[in-house]
Amino acid sequence: MITGFKSLYIQMFDDNSASEYKEFLNENSIPYEFEYLYKQKLEHNKKVYILCGEYDKKILFWTKNVRSPIGYCIVQDAKSKPDSMHGWLDKLYDIPLNVLEEYPFVISDFVVSAEYRRRGYGKYLAEHIVYNVYCDKKISLHAVDDGVFFWDKIGFEYVEGTNSVMVINGDERNA
């Protein structure tokens, strides 16, 4: 059960909302684990999903509505990358090219702030991305450390003969 915030929302940024993305980063207190967000270039069908929680903070005699970034996820369509990049996509994502061909939507980054881990927020964000936003898409990712068990619980399966590459089929989620 997720508690602690009066509301949760997921905000999506892409190349059409690059200026809003920069504004969001400048207006909010971004946890140090999210440092990579400042380096993101929203291009080639890359989307950044940021999970935020809202709460009321009492300051002397008034109450201020505060939003706090909890976690983020980056999803990219490997097939939308320029042809000049296709020769090294496997190195970029650490996923074999034959897997990227069949499962072109890649979760390339998934982070939950340390203070919010093991409270269900990561599961909330992952299930939203996998089962709502990309429910009909074939998704791949390279899981590391605790991520292997996490993504297994979300429904991903290992690709035989690979090192920590996991996939989920779009058809299985629509059944």
CNS distance restraints for C-alpha pairs under 8 A (distance, minus, plus):
assign (resid   1 and name CA) (resid 119 and name CA) 7.46 0.50 0.50
assign (resid   1 and name CA) (resid 120 and name CA) 6.75 0.50 0.50
assign (resid   2 and name CA) (resid 119 and name CA) 6.41 0.50 0.50
assign (resid   2 and name CA) (resid 120 and name CA) 5.97 0.50 0.50
assign (resid   2 and name CA) (resid 121 and name CA) 6.89 0.50 0.50
assign (resid   4 and name CA) (resid  55 and name CA) 7.87 0.50 0.50
assign (resid   5 and name CA) (resid  53 and name CA) 5.59 0.50 0.50
assign (resid   5 and name CA) (resid  54 and name CA) 5.52 0.50 0.50
assign (resid   5 and name CA) (resid  55 and name CA) 5.16 0.50 0.50
assign (resid   6 and name CA) (resid  53 and name CA) 7.39 0.50 0.50
assign (resid   6 and name CA) (resid  54 and name CA) 5.79 0.50 0.50
assign (resid   6 and name CA) (resid  55 and name CA) 5.32 0.50 0.50
assign (resid   6 and name CA) (resid  56 and name CA) 7.80 0.50 0.50
assign (resid   7 and name CA) (resid  53 and name CA) 5.76 0.50 0.50
assign (resid   7 and name CA) (resid  54 and name CA) 5.31 0.50 0.50
assign (resid   7 and name CA) (resid  55 and name CA) 7.19 0.50 0.50
assign (resid   8 and name CA) (resid  51 and name CA) 7.12 0.50 0.50
assign (resid   8 and name CA) (resid  52 and name CA) 5.73 0.50 0.50
assign (resid   8 and name CA) (resid  53 and name CA) 4.48 0.50 0.50
assign (resid   8 and name CA) (resid  54 and name CA) 6.34 0.50 0.50
assign (resid   9 and name CA) (resid  51 and name CA) 5.87 0.50 0.50
assign (resid   9 and name CA) (resid  52 and name CA) 5.51 0.50 0.50
assign (resid   9 and name CA) (resid  53 and name CA) 6.55 0.50 0.50
assign (resid  10 and name CA) (resid  49 and name CA) 6.29 0.50 0.50
assign (resid  10 and name CA) (resid  50 and name CA) 5.44 0.50 0.50
assign (resid  10 and name CA) (resid  51 and name CA) 4.43 0.50 0.50
assign (resid  10 and name CA) (resid  52 and name CA) 6.20 0.50 0.50
assign (resid  10 and name CA) (resid 125 and name CA) 7.68 0.50 0.50
assign (resid  11 and name CA) (resid  49 and name CA) 5.56 0.50 0.50
assign (resid  11 and name CA) (resid  50 and name CA) 5.24 0.50 0.50
assign (resid  11 and name CA) (resid  51 and name CA) 6.54 0.50 0.50
assign (resid  11 and name CA) (resid  52 and name CA) 7.71 0.50 0.50
assign (resid  12 and name CA) (resid  47 and name CA) 6.67 0.50 0.50
assign (resid  12 and name CA) (resid  48 and name CA) 5.63 0.50 0.50
assign (resid  12 and name CA) (resid  49 and name CA) 4.46 0.50 0.50
assign (resid  12 and name CA) (resid  50 and name CA) 6.49 0.50 0.50
assign (resid  13 and name CA) (resid  17 and name CA) 5.51 0.50 0.50
assign (resid  13 and name CA) (resid  18 and name CA) 6.76 0.50 0.50
assign (resid  13 and name CA) (resid  20 and name CA) 7.71 0.50 0.50
assign (resid  13 and name CA) (resid  21 and name CA) 6.07 0.50 0.50
assign (resid  13 and name CA) (resid  42 and name CA) 7.77 0.50 0.50
assign (resid  13 and name CA) (resid  47 and name CA) 5.67 0.50 0.50
assign (resid  13 and name CA) (resid  48 and name CA) 5.16 0.50 0.50
assign (resid  13 and name CA) (resid  49 and name CA) 6.46 0.50 0.50
assign (resid  14 and name CA) (resid  18 and name CA) 6.23 0.50 0.50
assign (resid  14 and name CA) (resid  42 and name CA) 5.40 0.50 0.50
assign (resid  14 and name CA) (resid  43 and name CA) 7.23 0.50 0.50
assign (resid  14 and name CA) (resid  45 and name CA) 7.16 0.50 0.50
assign (resid  14 and name CA) (resid  46 and name CA) 6.14 0.50 0.50
assign (resid  14 and name CA) (resid  47 and name CA) 4.75 0.50 0.50
assign (resid  14 and name CA) (resid  48 and name CA) 6.52 0.50 0.50
assign (resid  15 and name CA) (resid  42 and name CA) 4.73 0.50 0.50
assign (resid  15 and name CA) (resid  43 and name CA) 5.41 0.50 0.50
assign (resid  15 and name CA) (resid  45 and name CA) 7.34 0.50 0.50
assign (resid  15 and name CA) (resid  46 and name CA) 7.43 0.50 0.50
assign (resid  15 and name CA) (resid  47 and name CA) 7.82 0.50 0.50
assign (resid  17 and name CA) (resid  21 and name CA) 6.17 0.50 0.50
assign (resid  18 and name CA) (resid  22 and name CA) 6.40 0.50 0.50
assign (resid  18 and name CA) (resid  42 and name CA) 6.45 0.50 0.50
assign (resid  19 and name CA) (resid  23 and name CA) 6.22 0.50 0.50
assign (resid  20 and name CA) (resid  24 and name CA) 6.02 0.50 0.50
assign (resid  21 and name CA) (resid  25 and name CA) 6.34 0.50 0.50
assign (resid  22 and name CA) (resid  26 and name CA) 6.22 0.50 0.50
assign (resid  23 and name CA) (resid  27 and name CA) 6.05 0.50 0.50
assign (resid  24 and name CA) (resid  28 and name CA) 6.17 0.50 0.50
assign (resid  25 and name CA) (resid  29 and name CA) 7.65 0.50 0.50
assign (resid  25 and name CA) (resid  30 and name CA) 6.79 0.50 0.50
assign (resid  25 and name CA) (resid  38 and name CA) 7.49 0.50 0.50
assign (resid  28 and name CA) (resid  67 and name CA) 7.56 0.50 0.50
assign (resid  28 and name CA) (resid  68 and name CA) 7.23 0.50 0.50
assign (resid  28 and name CA) (resid  69 and name CA) 7.65 0.50 0.50
assign (resid  29 and name CA) (resid  68 and name CA) 7.14 0.50 0.50
assign (resid  29 and name CA) (resid  69 and name CA) 7.63 0.50 0.50
assign (resid  30 and name CA) (resid  34 and name CA) 6.37 0.50 0.50
assign (resid  30 and name CA) (resid  35 and name CA) 7.63 0.50 0.50
assign (resid  30 and name CA) (resid  68 and name CA) 7.97 0.50 0.50
assign (resid  30 and name CA) (resid  69 and name CA) 6.55 0.50 0.50
assign (resid  31 and name CA) (resid  35 and name CA) 7.33 0.50 0.50
assign (resid  31 and name CA) (resid  69 and name CA) 7.54 0.50 0.50
assign (resid  31 and name CA) (resid 113 and name CA) 6.61 0.50 0.50
assign (resid  33 and name CA) (resid 111 and name CA) 7.47 0.50 0.50
assign (resid  33 and name CA) (resid 112 and name CA) 7.92 0.50 0.50
assign (resid  33 and name CA) (resid 113 and name CA) 6.18 0.50 0.50
assign (resid  33 and name CA) (resid 114 and name CA) 7.74 0.50 0.50
assign (resid  34 and name CA) (resid  38 and name CA) 7.95 0.50 0.50
assign (resid  34 and name CA) (resid  71 and name CA) 7.97 0.50 0.50
assign (resid  34 and name CA) (resid  72 and name CA) 7.89 0.50 0.50
assign (resid  34 and name CA) (resid 111 and name CA) 7.39 0.50 0.50
assign (resid  34 and name CA) (resid 113 and name CA) 7.60 0.50 0.50
assign (resid  35 and name CA) (resid  39 and name CA) 7.71 0.50 0.50
assign (resid  36 and name CA) (resid  40 and name CA) 6.83 0.50 0.50
assign (resid  42 and name CA) (resid  46 and name CA) 5.57 0.50 0.50
assign (resid  42 and name CA) (resid  47 and name CA) 6.82 0.50 0.50
assign (resid  42 and name CA) (resid  48 and name CA) 7.99 0.50 0.50
assign (resid  44 and name CA) (resid  76 and name CA) 7.70 0.50 0.50
assign (resid  44 and name CA) (resid  77 and name CA) 7.65 0.50 0.50
assign (resid  44 and name CA) (resid  80 and name CA) 5.79 0.50 0.50
assign (resid  44 and name CA) (resid  81 and name CA) 5.51 0.50 0.50
assign (resid  44 and name CA) (resid  82 and name CA) 7.67 0.50 0.50
assign (resid  45 and name CA) (resid  76 and name CA) 5.96 0.50 0.50
assign (resid  45 and name CA) (resid  77 and name CA) 6.02 0.50 0.50
assign (resid  45 and name CA) (resid  80 and name CA) 6.38 0.50 0.50
assign (resid  45 and name CA) (resid  81 and name CA) 7.85 0.50 0.50
assign (resid  46 and name CA) (resid  74 and name CA) 7.06 0.50 0.50
assign (resid  46 and name CA) (resid  75 and name CA) 5.93 0.50 0.50
assign (resid  46 and name CA) (resid  76 and name CA) 4.50 0.50 0.50
assign (resid  46 and name CA) (resid  77 and name CA) 6.88 0.50 0.50
assign (resid  47 and name CA) (resid  74 and name CA) 5.71 0.50 0.50
assign (resid  47 and name CA) (resid  75 and name CA) 5.34 0.50 0.50
assign (resid  47 and name CA) (resid  76 and name CA) 6.34 0.50 0.50
assign (resid  48 and name CA) (resid  72 and name CA) 6.99 0.50 0.50
assign (resid  48 and name CA) (resid  73 and name CA) 5.84 0.50 0.50
assign (resid  48 and name CA) (resid  74 and name CA) 4.59 0.50 0.50
assign (resid  48 and name CA) (resid  75 and name CA) 6.58 0.50 0.50
assign (resid  49 and name CA) (resid  72 and name CA) 5.45 0.50 0.50
assign (resid  49 and name CA) (resid  73 and name CA) 5.15 0.50 0.50
assign (resid  49 and name CA) (resid  74 and name CA) 6.31 0.50 0.50
assign (resid  50 and name CA) (resid  69 and name CA) 6.79 0.50 0.50
assign (resid  50 and name CA) (resid  70 and name CA) 7.51 0.50 0.50
assign (resid  50 and name CA) (resid  71 and name CA) 5.88 0.50 0.50
assign (resid  50 and name CA) (resid  72 and name CA) 4.30 0.50 0.50
assign (resid  50 and name CA) (resid  73 and name CA) 6.57 0.50 0.50
assign (resid  51 and name CA) (resid  69 and name CA) 5.95 0.50 0.50
assign (resid  51 and name CA) (resid  70 and name CA) 5.49 0.50 0.50
assign (resid  51 and name CA) (resid  71 and name CA) 5.16 0.50 0.50
assign (resid  51 and name CA) (resid  72 and name CA) 5.88 0.50 0.50
assign (resid  51 and name CA) (resid 125 and name CA) 6.65 0.50 0.50
assign (resid  52 and name CA) (resid  67 and name CA) 6.27 0.50 0.50
assign (resid  52 and name CA) (resid  68 and name CA) 5.34 0.50 0.50
assign (resid  52 and name CA) (resid  69 and name CA) 4.30 0.50 0.50
assign (resid  52 and name CA) (resid  70 and name CA) 5.32 0.50 0.50
assign (resid  52 and name CA) (resid  71 and name CA) 7.23 0.50 0.50
assign (resid  53 and name CA) (resid  67 and name CA) 5.50 0.50 0.50
assign (resid  53 and name CA) (resid  68 and name CA) 5.25 0.50 0.50
assign (resid  53 and name CA) (resid  69 and name CA) 6.50 0.50 0.50
assign (resid  53 and name CA) (resid  70 and name CA) 6.76 0.50 0.50
assign (resid  54 and name CA) (resid  65 and name CA) 6.83 0.50 0.50
assign (resid  54 and name CA) (resid  66 and name CA) 5.56 0.50 0.50
assign (resid  54 and name CA) (resid  67 and name CA) 4.32 0.50 0.50
assign (resid  54 and name CA) (resid  68 and name CA) 6.31 0.50 0.50
assign (resid  55 and name CA) (resid  65 and name CA) 5.87 0.50 0.50
assign (resid  55 and name CA) (resid  66 and name CA) 5.44 0.50 0.50
assign (resid  55 and name CA) (resid  67 and name CA) 6.49 0.50 0.50
assign (resid  56 and name CA) (resid  63 and name CA) 6.14 0.50 0.50
assign (resid  56 and name CA) (resid  64 and name CA) 5.59 0.50 0.50
assign (resid  56 and name CA) (resid  65 and name CA) 4.65 0.50 0.50
assign (resid  56 and name CA) (resid  66 and name CA) 5.99 0.50 0.50
assign (resid  57 and name CA) (resid  63 and name CA) 5.53 0.50 0.50
assign (resid  57 and name CA) (resid  64 and name CA) 5.18 0.50 0.50
assign (resid  57 and name CA) (resid  65 and name CA) 6.30 0.50 0.50
assign (resid  57 and name CA) (resid  66 and name CA) 6.58 0.50 0.50
assign (resid  58 and name CA) (resid  62 and name CA) 5.94 0.50 0.50
assign (resid  58 and name CA) (resid  63 and name CA) 4.39 0.50 0.50
assign (resid  58 and name CA) (resid  64 and name CA) 6.27 0.50 0.50
assign (resid  59 and name CA) (resid  63 and name CA) 5.89 0.50 0.50
assign (resid  59 and name CA) (resid  64 and name CA) 7.05 0.50 0.50
assign (resid  70 and name CA) (resid 112 and name CA) 5.92 0.50 0.50
assign (resid  70 and name CA) (resid 113 and name CA) 5.66 0.50 0.50
assign (resid  70 and name CA) (resid 116 and name CA) 6.58 0.50 0.50
assign (resid  70 and name CA) (resid 121 and name CA) 7.51 0.50 0.50
assign (resid  71 and name CA) (resid 110 and name CA) 7.57 0.50 0.50
assign (resid  71 and name CA) (resid 111 and name CA) 5.41 0.50 0.50
assign (resid  71 and name CA) (resid 112 and name CA) 3.99 0.50 0.50
assign (resid  71 and name CA) (resid 113 and name CA) 5.81 0.50 0.50
assign (resid  71 and name CA) (resid 121 and name CA) 7.66 0.50 0.50
assign (resid  71 and name CA) (resid 122 and name CA) 7.01 0.50 0.50
assign (resid  71 and name CA) (resid 125 and name CA) 7.74 0.50 0.50
assign (resid  72 and name CA) (resid 109 and name CA) 7.85 0.50 0.50
assign (resid  72 and name CA) (resid 110 and name CA) 5.83 0.50 0.50
assign (resid  72 and name CA) (resid 111 and name CA) 5.46 0.50 0.50
assign (resid  72 and name CA) (resid 112 and name CA) 6.51 0.50 0.50
assign (resid  72 and name CA) (resid 125 and name CA) 7.79 0.50 0.50
assign (resid  73 and name CA) (resid 107 and name CA) 7.06 0.50 0.50
assign (resid  73 and name CA) (resid 108 and name CA) 7.72 0.50 0.50
assign (resid  73 and name CA) (resid 109 and name CA) 5.57 0.50 0.50
assign (resid  73 and name CA) (resid 110 and name CA) 4.41 0.50 0.50
assign (resid  73 and name CA) (resid 111 and name CA) 6.54 0.50 0.50
assign (resid  73 and name CA) (resid 125 and name CA) 7.84 0.50 0.50
assign (resid  73 and name CA) (resid 126 and name CA) 7.96 0.50 0.50
assign (resid  74 and name CA) (resid 107 and name CA) 5.80 0.50 0.50
assign (resid  74 and name CA) (resid 108 and name CA) 5.68 0.50 0.50
assign (resid  74 and name CA) (resid 109 and name CA) 5.12 0.50 0.50
assign (resid  74 and name CA) (resid 110 and name CA) 6.54 0.50 0.50
assign (resid  75 and name CA) (resid 105 and name CA) 6.72 0.50 0.50
assign (resid  75 and name CA) (resid 106 and name CA) 5.50 0.50 0.50
assign (resid  75 and name CA) (resid 107 and name CA) 4.59 0.50 0.50
assign (resid  75 and name CA) (resid 108 and name CA) 6.04 0.50 0.50
assign (resid  75 and name CA) (resid 109 and name CA) 7.48 0.50 0.50
assign (resid  76 and name CA) (resid 105 and name CA) 5.65 0.50 0.50
assign (resid  76 and name CA) (resid 106 and name CA) 5.22 0.50 0.50
assign (resid  76 and name CA) (resid 107 and name CA) 6.64 0.50 0.50
assign (resid  76 and name CA) (resid 108 and name CA) 7.08 0.50 0.50
assign (resid  77 and name CA) (resid  81 and name CA) 7.31 0.50 0.50
assign (resid  77 and name CA) (resid 104 and name CA) 5.59 0.50 0.50
assign (resid  77 and name CA) (resid 105 and name CA) 4.52 0.50 0.50
assign (resid  77 and name CA) (resid 106 and name CA) 6.25 0.50 0.50
assign (resid  78 and name CA) (resid  89 and name CA) 7.48 0.50 0.50
assign (resid  78 and name CA) (resid 100 and name CA) 6.87 0.50 0.50
assign (resid  78 and name CA) (resid 104 and name CA) 5.12 0.50 0.50
assign (resid  78 and name CA) (resid 105 and name CA) 6.19 0.50 0.50
assign (resid  78 and name CA) (resid 106 and name CA) 6.80 0.50 0.50
assign (resid  79 and name CA) (resid 101 and name CA) 7.57 0.50 0.50
assign (resid  79 and name CA) (resid 104 and name CA) 6.06 0.50 0.50
assign (resid  81 and name CA) (resid  85 and name CA) 6.39 0.50 0.50
assign (resid  81 and name CA) (resid  86 and name CA) 7.08 0.50 0.50
assign (resid  82 and name CA) (resid  86 and name CA) 7.02 0.50 0.50
assign (resid  83 and name CA) (resid  87 and name CA) 7.96 0.50 0.50
assign (resid  85 and name CA) (resid  89 and name CA) 6.27 0.50 0.50
assign (resid  88 and name CA) (resid  92 and name CA) 6.38 0.50 0.50
assign (resid  89 and name CA) (resid  93 and name CA) 6.17 0.50 0.50
assign (resid  89 and name CA) (resid  94 and name CA) 7.89 0.50 0.50
assign (resid  89 and name CA) (resid  95 and name CA) 7.86 0.50 0.50
assign (resid  89 and name CA) (resid  97 and name CA) 7.02 0.50 0.50
assign (resid  90 and name CA) (resid  94 and name CA) 5.25 0.50 0.50
assign (resid  90 and name CA) (resid  95 and name CA) 4.92 0.50 0.50
assign (resid  90 and name CA) (resid  96 and name CA) 5.03 0.50 0.50
assign (resid  90 and name CA) (resid  97 and name CA) 5.32 0.50 0.50
assign (resid  90 and name CA) (resid 100 and name CA) 7.67 0.50 0.50
assign (resid  91 and name CA) (resid  95 and name CA) 7.02 0.50 0.50
assign (resid  93 and name CA) (resid 106 and name CA) 7.89 0.50 0.50
assign (resid  93 and name CA) (resid 108 and name CA) 6.62 0.50 0.50
assign (resid  93 and name CA) (resid 141 and name CA) 7.69 0.50 0.50
assign (resid  93 and name CA) (resid 142 and name CA) 7.19 0.50 0.50
assign (resid  94 and name CA) (resid 142 and name CA) 6.48 0.50 0.50
assign (resid  95 and name CA) (resid  99 and name CA) 6.71 0.50 0.50
assign (resid  95 and name CA) (resid 100 and name CA) 6.71 0.50 0.50
assign (resid  95 and name CA) (resid 140 and name CA) 8.00 0.50 0.50
assign (resid  95 and name CA) (resid 141 and name CA) 7.25 0.50 0.50
assign (resid  95 and name CA) (resid 142 and name CA) 6.54 0.50 0.50
assign (resid  95 and name CA) (resid 165 and name CA) 6.37 0.50 0.50
assign (resid  96 and name CA) (resid 100 and name CA) 6.44 0.50 0.50
assign (resid  96 and name CA) (resid 162 and name CA) 7.96 0.50 0.50
assign (resid  97 and name CA) (resid 101 and name CA) 6.10 0.50 0.50
assign (resid  98 and name CA) (resid 102 and name CA) 6.57 0.50 0.50
assign (resid  99 and name CA) (resid 103 and name CA) 5.75 0.50 0.50
assign (resid  99 and name CA) (resid 104 and name CA) 7.70 0.50 0.50
assign (resid  99 and name CA) (resid 140 and name CA) 7.60 0.50 0.50
assign (resid 100 and name CA) (resid 104 and name CA) 4.73 0.50 0.50
assign (resid 100 and name CA) (resid 105 and name CA) 7.75 0.50 0.50
assign (resid 100 and name CA) (resid 106 and name CA) 7.94 0.50 0.50
assign (resid 100 and name CA) (resid 140 and name CA) 7.16 0.50 0.50
assign (resid 102 and name CA) (resid 138 and name CA) 7.27 0.50 0.50
assign (resid 103 and name CA) (resid 137 and name CA) 7.85 0.50 0.50
assign (resid 103 and name CA) (resid 138 and name CA) 4.64 0.50 0.50
assign (resid 103 and name CA) (resid 139 and name CA) 5.05 0.50 0.50
assign (resid 103 and name CA) (resid 140 and name CA) 5.50 0.50 0.50
assign (resid 103 and name CA) (resid 167 and name CA) 7.07 0.50 0.50
assign (resid 103 and name CA) (resid 169 and name CA) 7.80 0.50 0.50
assign (resid 104 and name CA) (resid 138 and name CA) 6.60 0.50 0.50
assign (resid 104 and name CA) (resid 139 and name CA) 6.34 0.50 0.50
assign (resid 104 and name CA) (resid 140 and name CA) 6.93 0.50 0.50
assign (resid 105 and name CA) (resid 137 and name CA) 6.96 0.50 0.50
assign (resid 105 and name CA) (resid 138 and name CA) 6.22 0.50 0.50
assign (resid 105 and name CA) (resid 139 and name CA) 4.66 0.50 0.50
assign (resid 105 and name CA) (resid 140 and name CA) 6.22 0.50 0.50
assign (resid 106 and name CA) (resid 139 and name CA) 5.61 0.50 0.50
assign (resid 106 and name CA) (resid 140 and name CA) 4.96 0.50 0.50
assign (resid 106 and name CA) (resid 141 and name CA) 5.56 0.50 0.50
assign (resid 107 and name CA) (resid 139 and name CA) 7.21 0.50 0.50
assign (resid 107 and name CA) (resid 140 and name CA) 6.50 0.50 0.50
assign (resid 107 and name CA) (resid 141 and name CA) 5.27 0.50 0.50
assign (resid 108 and name CA) (resid 141 and name CA) 6.41 0.50 0.50
assign (resid 108 and name CA) (resid 142 and name CA) 7.60 0.50 0.50
assign (resid 111 and name CA) (resid 122 and name CA) 7.86 0.50 0.50
assign (resid 112 and name CA) (resid 116 and name CA) 6.62 0.50 0.50
assign (resid 112 and name CA) (resid 117 and name CA) 6.16 0.50 0.50
assign (resid 112 and name CA) (resid 121 and name CA) 7.59 0.50 0.50
assign (resid 112 and name CA) (resid 122 and name CA) 6.13 0.50 0.50
assign (resid 113 and name CA) (resid 117 and name CA) 6.48 0.50 0.50
assign (resid 116 and name CA) (resid 121 and name CA) 6.97 0.50 0.50
assign (resid 117 and name CA) (resid 121 and name CA) 7.06 0.50 0.50
assign (resid 117 and name CA) (resid 122 and name CA) 7.14 0.50 0.50
assign (resid 118 and name CA) (resid 122 and name CA) 7.82 0.50 0.50
assign (resid 120 and name CA) (resid 124 and name CA) 6.12 0.50 0.50
assign (resid 121 and name CA) (resid 125 and name CA) 6.26 0.50 0.50
assign (resid 122 and name CA) (resid 126 and name CA) 6.00 0.50 0.50
assign (resid 123 and name CA) (resid 127 and name CA) 5.86 0.50 0.50
assign (resid 123 and name CA) (resid 154 and name CA) 7.47 0.50 0.50
assign (resid 124 and name CA) (resid 128 and name CA) 6.16 0.50 0.50
assign (resid 125 and name CA) (resid 129 and name CA) 6.29 0.50 0.50
assign (resid 126 and name CA) (resid 130 and name CA) 5.99 0.50 0.50
assign (resid 126 and name CA) (resid 154 and name CA) 7.41 0.50 0.50
assign (resid 127 and name CA) (resid 131 and name CA) 5.37 0.50 0.50
assign (resid 127 and name CA) (resid 132 and name CA) 7.29 0.50 0.50
assign (resid 127 and name CA) (resid 154 and name CA) 6.80 0.50 0.50
assign (resid 128 and name CA) (resid 132 and name CA) 5.12 0.50 0.50
assign (resid 128 and name CA) (resid 133 and name CA) 6.48 0.50 0.50
assign (resid 129 and name CA) (resid 133 and name CA) 4.97 0.50 0.50
assign (resid 129 and name CA) (resid 134 and name CA) 6.00 0.50 0.50
assign (resid 129 and name CA) (resid 135 and name CA) 7.82 0.50 0.50
assign (resid 130 and name CA) (resid 134 and name CA) 5.28 0.50 0.50
assign (resid 130 and name CA) (resid 135 and name CA) 5.66 0.50 0.50
assign (resid 131 and name CA) (resid 135 and name CA) 4.57 0.50 0.50
assign (resid 131 and name CA) (resid 173 and name CA) 6.74 0.50 0.50
assign (resid 134 and name CA) (resid 170 and name CA) 7.81 0.50 0.50
assign (resid 135 and name CA) (resid 170 and name CA) 5.86 0.50 0.50
assign (resid 135 and name CA) (resid 173 and name CA) 6.13 0.50 0.50
assign (resid 135 and name CA) (resid 174 and name CA) 6.92 0.50 0.50
assign (resid 136 and name CA) (resid 169 and name CA) 7.96 0.50 0.50
assign (resid 136 and name CA) (resid 170 and name CA) 4.24 0.50 0.50
assign (resid 136 and name CA) (resid 171 and name CA) 6.30 0.50 0.50
assign (resid 136 and name CA) (resid 173 and name CA) 7.16 0.50 0.50
assign (resid 136 and name CA) (resid 174 and name CA) 6.87 0.50 0.50
assign (resid 137 and name CA) (resid 169 and name CA) 6.90 0.50 0.50
assign (resid 137 and name CA) (resid 170 and name CA) 4.47 0.50 0.50
assign (resid 137 and name CA) (resid 171 and name CA) 7.87 0.50 0.50
assign (resid 138 and name CA) (resid 167 and name CA) 7.30 0.50 0.50
assign (resid 138 and name CA) (resid 168 and name CA) 5.92 0.50 0.50
assign (resid 138 and name CA) (resid 169 and name CA) 4.69 0.50 0.50
assign (resid 138 and name CA) (resid 170 and name CA) 4.78 0.50 0.50
assign (resid 139 and name CA) (resid 167 and name CA) 5.56 0.50 0.50
assign (resid 139 and name CA) (resid 168 and name CA) 5.43 0.50 0.50
assign (resid 139 and name CA) (resid 169 and name CA) 6.68 0.50 0.50
assign (resid 139 and name CA) (resid 170 and name CA) 7.54 0.50 0.50
assign (resid 140 and name CA) (resid 165 and name CA) 7.17 0.50 0.50
assign (resid 140 and name CA) (resid 166 and name CA) 5.73 0.50 0.50
assign (resid 140 and name CA) (resid 167 and name CA) 4.32 0.50 0.50
assign (resid 140 and name CA) (resid 168 and name CA) 6.64 0.50 0.50
assign (resid 141 and name CA) (resid 165 and name CA) 5.83 0.50 0.50
assign (resid 141 and name CA) (resid 166 and name CA) 5.49 0.50 0.50
assign (resid 141 and name CA) (resid 167 and name CA) 6.47 0.50 0.50
assign (resid 142 and name CA) (resid 164 and name CA) 5.68 0.50 0.50
assign (resid 142 and name CA) (resid 165 and name CA) 4.50 0.50 0.50
assign (resid 142 and name CA) (resid 166 and name CA) 6.21 0.50 0.50
assign (resid 143 and name CA) (resid 147 and name CA) 5.21 0.50 0.50
assign (resid 143 and name CA) (resid 148 and name CA) 5.14 0.50 0.50
assign (resid 143 and name CA) (resid 151 and name CA) 7.46 0.50 0.50
assign (resid 143 and name CA) (resid 164 and name CA) 5.34 0.50 0.50
assign (resid 143 and name CA) (resid 165 and name CA) 6.16 0.50 0.50
assign (resid 143 and name CA) (resid 166 and name CA) 6.81 0.50 0.50
assign (resid 144 and name CA) (resid 148 and name CA) 5.89 0.50 0.50
assign (resid 144 and name CA) (resid 164 and name CA) 6.68 0.50 0.50
assign (resid 146 and name CA) (resid 150 and name CA) 6.43 0.50 0.50
assign (resid 147 and name CA) (resid 151 and name CA) 5.91 0.50 0.50
assign (resid 148 and name CA) (resid 152 and name CA) 6.18 0.50 0.50
assign (resid 148 and name CA) (resid 164 and name CA) 7.10 0.50 0.50
assign (resid 149 and name CA) (resid 153 and name CA) 6.37 0.50 0.50
assign (resid 150 and name CA) (resid 154 and name CA) 6.57 0.50 0.50
assign (resid 151 and name CA) (resid 155 and name CA) 6.42 0.50 0.50
assign (resid 151 and name CA) (resid 156 and name CA) 5.54 0.50 0.50
assign (resid 151 and name CA) (resid 166 and name CA) 7.90 0.50 0.50
assign (resid 152 and name CA) (resid 156 and name CA) 4.95 0.50 0.50
assign (resid 152 and name CA) (resid 157 and name CA) 6.27 0.50 0.50
assign (resid 155 and name CA) (resid 168 and name CA) 6.71 0.50 0.50
assign (resid 156 and name CA) (resid 166 and name CA) 5.74 0.50 0.50
assign (resid 156 and name CA) (resid 167 and name CA) 5.18 0.50 0.50
assign (resid 156 and name CA) (resid 168 and name CA) 4.81 0.50 0.50
assign (resid 157 and name CA) (resid 166 and name CA) 5.13 0.50 0.50
assign (resid 157 and name CA) (resid 167 and name CA) 5.45 0.50 0.50
assign (resid 157 and name CA) (resid 168 and name CA) 6.42 0.50 0.50
assign (resid 158 and name CA) (resid 162 and name CA) 7.77 0.50 0.50
assign (resid 158 and name CA) (resid 164 and name CA) 6.75 0.50 0.50
assign (resid 158 and name CA) (resid 165 and name CA) 5.87 0.50 0.50
assign (resid 158 and name CA) (resid 166 and name CA) 4.40 0.50 0.50
assign (resid 158 and name CA) (resid 167 and name CA) 6.53 0.50 0.50
assign (resid 159 and name CA) (resid 164 and name CA) 7.81 0.50 0.50
assign (resid 159 and name CA) (resid 165 and name CA) 5.79 0.50 0.50
assign (resid 159 and name CA) (resid 166 and name CA) 5.66 0.50 0.50
assign (resid 159 and name CA) (resid 167 and name CA) 6.85 0.50 0.50
assign (resid 168 and name CA) (resid 172 and name CA) 7.84 0.50 0.50
assign (resid 169 and name CA) (resid 173 and name CA) 7.21 0.50 0.50
assign (resid 170 and name CA) (resid 174 and name CA) 6.94 0.50 0.50
assign (resid 171 and name CA) (resid 175 and name CA) 6.67 0.50 0.50
